[in-house]
Amino acid sequence: MLKSKHEMPGITNDSGLNLIWYLSADGIQRITKRLVDLSMAFLGLVILTPVMIVVAILIKLDSPGPVIFKQERCGLGSKSFKMLKFRSMRTDAEADSGPTWATEDDPRITRMGGYLRKSRLDEVPQLINVIRGEMSLVGPRPERPWFVERLAQTVPNYQLRHTVKPGITGEAQIFVGYDTCYEDVVRKVQHDLSYIRNKGILHDFKLLAQTVSIISTGHGAR
C-alpha cells in the first residue's frame, strides 16, 4: 500500500496523534502547575507576612549578619539562580571548610537558626523564588553548583534532576531528609527520578500534604 504524502517514514498517523496529545497534555500540566504555584505562593506570603516580620527581627537580635541569605543554586536546565532563605547559620559558616553539608547538632547554626530549621520557617522566602518562576512548590531540591559539578560525575543520571523546576519540598526531602553524605545524595536522586516519572498535580498535592505533616512534627530537621 502506498503511504500518504502526509505521513513521515516510520511514523504512522496514530503515533503522530499520540505525540500531539502527549505534548498537549504535558503543556496543560505545566500551565496548571504554574498556576497552582503562583496562587499558593502568593497566598502563603500574605498569610505568613506577620510571621516573617517577627522572624526577621529575631534573626537580627540573635546574631550579626543579613536576615535573608542568598545562595547560588542550579535550577531548570542547570541555570543558576539565587535561592532565598532566612539566615540560620553564622556569616562565616564556611569560611574555613568551604562548601559542606549540614550535620546533626551543627555548631555553625545560630540559636534562632536551630528553631527556623526545625520549623522549616527558614525556607519561607523561597515563595518569592516560586513567584519569580525560578522554583516550584514541589520538585527536586536545588543544589549548589559546586556540589552539582562533582556529583554529576559520579551519581548516575544526576543531571536529569534539572529537567524540571526545583522545589521547596519534594519526594526526596520527605523520604530522605537533609544530605549528610554521598549515600544520602544517591538515595535522594532515586526519589527525584521517581518524582519526574510520576509528576502530576495530584502527586504534588500529596507530597505537599506529607510535607505539612513532617513540619508539624519537626521530623528530620537539621
For each residue, the residues with C-beta under 8 A, 3 or more apart:
1:
2:
3: 7 9
4: 7 13
5:
6: 13
7: 3 4 11 12 13
8: 11 16
9: 3
10:
11: 7 8 15 16
12: 7 15 16
13: 4 6 7 16 17
14: 17 18
15: 11 12 18 19
16: 8 11 12 13 19 20
17: 13 14 20 21
18: 14 15 21 22
19: 15 16 22 23
20: 16 17 23 24
21: 17 18 24 25
22: 18 19 25 26
23: 19 20 26 27
24: 20 21 27 28
25: 21 22 28 29
26: 22 23 29 30
27: 23 24 30 31
28: 24 25 31 32
29: 25 26 32 33 199 200 201
30: 26 27 33 34
31: 27 28 34 35
32: 28 29 35 36 201
33: 29 30 36 37 136 201 204
34: 30 31 37 38 133
35: 31 32 38 39
36: 32 33 39 40 137 201 204
37: 33 34 40 41 130 136 137
38: 34 35 41 42 130 131
39: 35 36 42 43
40: 36 37 43 44 137
41: 37 38 44 45 127 128 130 131 137
42: 38 39 45 46 131
43: 39 40 46 47
44: 40 41 47 48 124 127
45: 41 42 48 49 127 128 131
46: 42 43 49
47: 43 44
48: 44 45 51 52 124 127
49: 45 46 52 53
50: 53 54
51: 48 54 55 121 124
52: 48 49 55 56 124 125
53: 49 50 56 57
54: 50 51 57 58
55: 51 52 58 59 86 116 121 124
56: 52 53 59 60 67 86
57: 53 54 60 61
58: 54 55 61 62 112
59: 55 56 62 63 67 86 87 110 112 116
60: 56 57 67
61: 57 58
62: 58 59 110 111 112 113
63: 59 90 110 111 112
64: 91
65: 87 90 91
66: 69 87 91
67: 56 59 60 86 87
68: 84 85 86 87 125
69: 66 84 85 86 87 88 89
70: 82 83 84
71: 82 83 85 144
72: 80 81 82 83 144 145
73: 80 81 82 83 142 143 144 145 166
74: 78 79 80 142 143 144 145 148 162 166
75: 78 79 80 81 134 135 142 162 165 166
76: 79 162 163 164 165 166
77: 162 163
78: 74 75 148 159 162
79: 74 75 76
80: 72 73 74 75 145
81: 72 73 75 129 132 134 135 142
82: 70 71 72 73
83: 70 71 72 73 126 129 134 135 142
84: 68 69 70 125 126 128 129
85: 68 69 71 88 122 123 125 126
86: 55 56 59 67 68 69 116 121 122 124 125
87: 59 65 66 67 68 69 91 110 113 122
88: 69 85 109 110 112 113 114 116 117 122
89: 69 93 106 108 109 110 113
90: 63 65 93 108 110
91: 64 65 66 87
92: 95 96
93: 89 90 108
94: 97 98 99 100 108
95: 92
96: 92
97: 94 100
98: 94
99: 94 144 146 147
100: 94 97
101: 178 179 180 181
102: 106 108 109 178 179 180 222
103: 106 180 222
104: 180 222
105:
106: 89 102 103 109 222
107:
108: 89 90 93 94 102
109: 88 89 102 106 113 114 117
110: 59 62 63 87 88 89 90 113 114
111: 62 63 114 115
112: 58 59 62 63 88 115 116
113: 62 87 88 89 109 110 116 117 122
114: 88 109 110 111 117 118
115: 111 112 118 119 121
116: 55 59 86 88 112 113 119 120 121 122
117: 88 109 113 114 120 122 221 222
118: 114 115 218 221
119: 115 116 215 218 221
120: 116 117 123 124 215 221
121: 51 55 86 115 116 124
122: 85 86 87 88 113 116 117
123: 85 120 126 168
124: 44 48 51 52 55 86 120 121 127
125: 52 68 84 85 86 128 129
126: 83 84 85 123 129 130 135 168
127: 41 44 45 48 124 130 131 168
128: 41 45 84 125 131 132
129: 81 83 84 125 126 132 134 135 168
130: 37 38 41 126 127 133 134 135 136 137 168
131: 38 41 42 45 127 128
132: 81 128 129 135
133: 34 130 165
134: 75 81 83 129 130 165 166
135: 75 81 83 126 129 130 132 139 142 165 166 167 168
136: 33 37 130 139 164 165 166 167 168
137: 36 37 40 41 130 167 168 169 204 208
138: 167 168 169 170 195 204 207 208
139: 135 136 164 165 166 167 170 195
140: 161 162 164 166 167 170 172 192 195 196
141: 166 167 170 172 173 188
142: 73 74 75 81 83 135 166
143: 73 74 147 148 151 161
144: 71 72 73 74 99 147 148
145: 72 73 74 80 148 149
146: 99 149 150
147: 99 143 144 150 151
148: 74 78 143 144 145 151 152 158
149: 145 146 152 153
150: 146 147 153 154
151: 143 147 148 154 155 158 185
152: 148 149 155 158 159
153: 149 150
154: 150 151 182
155: 151 152 158 185 186 189
156: 189
157: 160 189 193
158: 148 151 152 155 161 189
159: 78 152 162
160: 157 163 192 193 196
161: 140 143 158 164 166 189 192 193 196
162: 74 75 76 77 78 140 159
163: 76 77 160 196
164: 76 136 139 140 161 195 196 199
165: 75 76 133 134 135 136 139
166: 73 74 75 76 134 135 136 139 140 141 142 161
167: 135 136 137 138 139 140 141 170
168: 123 126 127 129 130 135 136 137 138
169: 137 138 173 174 207 208 211
170: 138 139 140 141 167 173 174 191 192 195 207
171: 174 175 191 192 194 195 207
172: 140 141 175 176 187 188 189 191 192 195
173: 141 169 170 176 177 188 211
174: 169 170 171 207 210 211 214
175: 171 172 191
176: 172 173 184 187 188 191
177: 173 184 220 222
178: 101 102 184 220 222
179: 101 102 184 185 188
180: 101 102 103 104 184 222
181: 101 184 185
182: 154 185 186
183: 186 187
184: 176 177 178 179 180 181 187 188
185: 151 155 179 181 182 188 189
186: 155 182 183 189 190
187: 172 176 183 184 190 191
188: 141 172 173 176 179 184 185 191 192
189: 155 156 157 158 161 172 185 186 192 193
190: 186 187 193 194
191: 170 171 172 175 176 187 188 194 195
192: 140 160 161 170 171 172 188 189 195 196
193: 157 160 161 189 190 196 197
194: 171 190 191 197 198
195: 138 139 140 164 170 171 172 191 192 198 199 203 207
196: 140 160 161 163 164 192 193 199
197: 193 194
198: 194 195 203
199: 29 164 195 196 203 204
200: 29 203 204
201: 29 32 33 36 204 205
202: 205 206
203: 195 198 199 200 206 207
204: 33 36 137 138 199 200 201 207 208
205: 201 202 208 209
206: 202 203 209 210
207: 138 169 170 171 174 195 203 204 210 211
208: 137 138 169 204 205 211 212
209: 205 206 212 213
210: 174 206 207 213 214
211: 169 173 174 207 208 214 215
212: 208 209 215 216
213: 209 210 216 217
214: 174 210 211 217 219 220
215: 119 120 211 212 218
216: 212 213
217: 213 214
218: 118 119 215 221
219: 214
220: 177 178 214
221: 117 118 119 120 218
222: 102 103 104 106 117 177 178 180
